[in-house]
Amino acid sequence: MTPTLPIPGGCNCGEVRYRLTGQPLTCYVCHCHLCQKRTGSAFSMQLVIPGDALEFTAGEPKPTERRLASGQRHTSRICPSCWSRISTRREGAPVVILRAGTLDDTAWLRPVAQIWTSSALPWALLPDDVLSYAEQPADFGPMVAAWSERPAT
């Protein structure tokens, strides 16, 4: 069950704080090599949120940018002190990708999908009851539908 809005979160050191002001659209795990390198772990967990649903309440996140193969800009917001990656937004996208682990309370999160399973460590795959994609899905619609249909916990 999603907590009552707003949902607080922040970076590892506490300098940057935010609140999520809109309901998440979906939650998924990414097994790609880039996420493995950025997290130093087997995967990362993301929430897809409306583009206007992330409000920074303390500190000033630093924008970092990389170019995708398509030429689009991919901008992340990180803490300038501890370098925690909080969010990412693809140029022109109506949504923001929020790093789920930056929420103060993550106990309610249950991913409904996993992507880039072609890069997954075999022991890190989620159970068969979640949607699975070998690479980047072209359509996140099924993940949004699965999130809206998930049972209340």
C-alpha positions as CSV (number, residue, x, y, z in Angstrom):
1,M,0.0,0.0,0.0
2,T,1.4,3.4,-1.0
3,P,2.0,5.7,2.0
4,T,0.1,9.0,2.3
5,L,1.4,11.8,0.3
6,P,3.8,13.6,0.5
7,I,6.4,10.8,0.9
8,P,9.8,12.1,2.2
9,G,13.2,11.1,1.1
10,G,16.7,12.3,0.7
11,C,20.4,11.5,0.0
12,N,22.7,9.4,2.1
13,C,24.2,12.3,4.1
14,G,20.9,14.2,4.6
15,E,22.0,17.4,2.8
16,V,19.4,17.0,0.0
17,R,15.9,16.3,1.1
18,Y,12.8,15.9,-1.1
19,R,9.2,14.9,-1.0
20,L,7.2,12.9,-3.5
21,T,3.9,14.8,-4.0
22,G,2.3,12.5,-6.6
23,Q,1.5,8.8,-6.7
24,P,4.1,6.6,-8.3
25,L,3.2,5.3,-11.7
26,T,5.2,2.0,-11.4
27,C,8.2,0.4,-9.7
28,Y,10.8,-1.7,-11.4
29,V,14.3,-3.2,-11.0
30,C,17.0,-2.6,-13.6
31,H,19.7,-5.2,-14.1
32,C,21.7,-3.2,-16.7
33,H,25.5,-3.0,-16.4
34,L,25.3,0.8,-15.9
35,C,23.0,0.4,-12.9
36,Q,25.2,-2.3,-11.5
37,K,28.2,0.0,-11.8
38,R,26.4,3.0,-10.4
39,T,25.1,1.1,-7.4
40,G,28.0,-1.2,-6.8
41,S,25.3,-3.9,-6.6
42,A,23.4,-6.4,-8.7
43,F,20.6,-4.0,-9.8
44,S,18.9,-0.7,-8.9
45,M,15.2,-0.1,-8.1
46,Q,13.3,2.8,-9.6
47,L,10.0,4.5,-9.2
48,V,8.5,6.2,-12.2
49,I,6.8,9.4,-11.0
50,P,4.9,12.2,-12.7
51,G,7.3,14.9,-13.9
52,D,6.0,17.5,-11.5
53,A,5.8,15.2,-8.4
54,L,9.3,15.7,-7.0
55,E,9.8,18.7,-4.8
56,F,13.3,19.4,-3.2
57,T,12.8,20.7,0.3
58,A,16.5,21.1,1.5
59,G,19.8,21.4,-0.2
60,E,20.5,21.9,-3.9
61,P,20.9,18.8,-6.0
62,K,23.6,19.0,-8.6
63,P,22.6,18.2,-12.2
64,T,24.8,15.8,-14.1
65,E,24.3,15.0,-17.7
66,R,25.1,12.3,-20.2
67,R,24.2,11.8,-23.8
68,L,22.4,8.7,-24.9
69,A,23.1,6.9,-28.1
70,S,20.1,8.6,-29.6
71,G,21.6,12.0,-28.8
72,Q,19.1,12.8,-26.1
73,R,20.3,14.3,-22.8
74,H,19.8,12.2,-19.6
75,T,20.0,14.5,-16.5
76,S,20.5,13.1,-13.1
77,R,20.2,15.0,-9.8
78,I,22.8,14.1,-7.2
79,C,23.8,15.3,-3.8
80,P,26.9,17.6,-4.2
81,S,28.3,16.2,-0.9
82,C,27.7,12.5,-0.8
83,W,27.0,12.0,-4.5
84,S,23.9,10.0,-3.9
85,R,21.9,9.8,-7.2
86,I,18.3,10.8,-6.4
87,S,16.6,11.1,-9.8
88,T,17.0,11.0,-13.5
89,R,15.0,12.6,-16.3
90,R,15.4,12.0,-20.0
91,E,15.2,15.1,-22.2
92,G,11.5,15.7,-23.1
93,A,10.1,12.9,-20.9
94,P,6.9,13.6,-19.0
95,V,8.1,11.4,-16.1
96,V,11.0,11.4,-13.6
97,I,12.8,8.2,-12.5
98,L,13.3,8.3,-8.7
99,R,15.9,6.0,-7.1
100,A,13.6,4.1,-4.8
101,G,16.3,3.6,-2.1
102,T,16.4,7.3,-1.4
103,L,12.9,7.2,0.1
104,D,12.9,7.3,3.9
105,D,10.6,4.3,4.0
106,T,11.0,1.6,1.4
107,A,9.1,-1.2,3.2
108,W,6.0,-0.7,1.0
109,L,7.8,-1.1,-2.3
110,R,7.3,-4.2,-4.4
111,P,8.6,-4.0,-7.9
112,V,6.2,-5.2,-10.6
113,A,8.8,-5.6,-13.3
114,Q,12.5,-6.1,-14.0
115,I,14.4,-4.9,-17.1
116,W,17.7,-5.8,-18.7
117,T,17.5,-9.3,-17.5
118,S,20.0,-10.2,-20.2
119,S,22.6,-8.5,-17.9
120,A,21.3,-9.9,-14.7
121,L,23.3,-11.9,-12.3
122,P,21.5,-15.3,-12.2
123,W,20.9,-15.2,-8.4
124,A,19.5,-11.6,-8.5
125,L,16.4,-12.3,-10.8
126,L,13.0,-11.5,-9.3
127,P,10.3,-14.2,-8.9
128,D,8.3,-15.2,-12.0
129,D,5.2,-13.2,-10.9
130,V,6.8,-9.9,-12.1
131,L,7.0,-8.7,-15.7
132,S,10.5,-9.4,-17.2
133,Y,12.2,-7.8,-20.2
134,A,15.5,-8.9,-21.6
135,E,16.4,-5.2,-22.4
136,Q,14.7,-1.8,-22.3
137,P,11.0,-2.1,-23.0
138,A,9.6,0.1,-25.7
139,D,6.3,0.5,-23.8
140,F,6.1,1.0,-20.0
141,G,2.3,0.7,-20.2
142,P,2.1,-2.9,-19.0
143,M,4.3,-2.0,-16.0
144,V,2.0,1.0,-15.2
145,A,-1.0,-1.3,-15.4
146,A,0.6,-4.0,-13.2
147,W,1.4,-1.3,-10.6
148,S,-2.2,0.0,-10.6
149,E,-3.5,-3.6,-10.3
150,R,-1.2,-4.8,-7.5
151,P,-2.9,-6.0,-4.3
152,A,-2.9,-3.8,-1.3
153,T,-0.4,-4.9,1.4
